[in-house]
Amino acid sequence: MNPDAIKRSLAGSGLRSTPQRYAVMAFLMKQTSHPTAAEIFEAVNRVDPRSSRATIYNNLRDLVQAGLVREVAMEGRAARFDATGTRHHHFICDRCGKIEDMDWYAVPRPAAASLGKRVLRECELICRGLCTQCASRRAPTQDSGLKERINTWKKK
């Protein structure tokens, strides 16, 4: 995304284009690795060391609330951030923690009764398992044990 497009997206979301906010957006637009807030802070400060940690965190919060950035929560690990402009789901590897984008498809909405008085904005999937690299490193004994358990279950 070019500089003017970033400024337009900020303005279109009701956010001022401060140098720090612009730097966070510009950095995230180039990333596919879903960096943590600490990684964003380090990267932005390598270019311009005037931003405080609090400023970066506050800007991330504002960008998430404006819908320009998505926060991907990870159990037991630091949240990661994503500014990919297209809708997509995520796959999180249980072993290495890598987050991969998955193609978007509509997720069925929960029944109204299960929501109670909640107001649902969106449903997205976070799939968990082993990424391609970690799955290929699985020990053969784990695979054979899994196959045996599946075959036993099928027989029941």
PEMO-V465762 format. One record per helix or strand of 2 or more residues. SS is the DSSP state (H for helix, E for strand). FROM is the first residue (numbers start at 0). LEN is the number of residues. If there is no record, write none. Layout:
ss = (SS & SS)
from = (FROM & FROM)
len = (LEN & LEN)
This chain:
ss = (H & H & H & H & E & E & E & E & H & E & H & H)
from = (2 & 18 & 36 & 52 & 69 & 79 & 87 & 98 & 111 & 125 & 131 & 139)
len = (10 & 11 & 11 & 13 & 3 & 3 & 6 & 5 & 4 & 4 & 5 & 16)
